[in-house]
Amino acid sequence: MDNFIGNIDAKVDAKGRVFVPAGFRKILQLTEDKRLILRKDIYEDCLVLYPAPVWDAELTALRSRLKKYGKKARQIYRKFVQDSELLELDTNGRILIPKRYLQMAGINADVRFMGMDQTIEIWSPERLDHPEMDDEAFEQLMNQLDGNE
């Protein structure tokens, strides 16, 4: 599967429907499994859209890191999947985002789709326009990853 790349602005209608950007739809159409899974991001106030094969791989990876029989493991797994929703593209290339997800992410009418490798983040533009990291901090962290610092 190709990676999702780019930032595209869109509008959510009164019913919560939004067109998935054409470039992203083309990548989604490459898979035979047309299911999409939507969940609130663990760390950020945004939504994450997973193609079903990517979601399945995430669940498999999570299960492999958790004890099969354990209360904490079950709680972690439950928490991860509880805020997920199965979606499908309609014939017009739209998804219907349930109202509770729009509220969780602070999305009103405007959204920004952001390609993040194998997933698509859906943001309220207002929340995304406030960077979490300035350019200098980003440069320092990139240098640490490279071993240059």
Phi, psi and omega in degrees: 000135177290160178273149174277129181224139173118168177233121183229129178273147179210175179239141174263132178278178185298335180272354181094012179271144179214142176285128172285131183307142186306317180298322178289322178298322179299319179292318179297327182288346178288339179266147178284334180274112186270002180287146175233145178242130180251136174211157173288136179296149181291321190254332188241163176273063177217172177254152179236130179253120181251129165297146186308316180297326178290317177300314180300319178294321177298315180295319178298316179296318179296313180300325181292339180266351182255149174294140182297317180240103179188138184298313181297320179298316179295323179294318179297311181298316180299315180297322181294319185268345186294328180261043178240153184217135177278127179234161173221147173291136174278180184294343178267359180086023180253157168242153176256113179268117179303146184306320183297328178288320177300319179294317180302323184263002180067032182266130176254265181255326184263141175224158173233122174273131180233120177288128181229070181065256185268356181231169177237125174269145178238117187242154161283125182305327180298321181285328181281334182286355176254096185298142179281342185218129177281171185299322181293315178296322178298315179299317180298315180294322178295320178295322177296320178296324180281348183079020182269005182228000000 
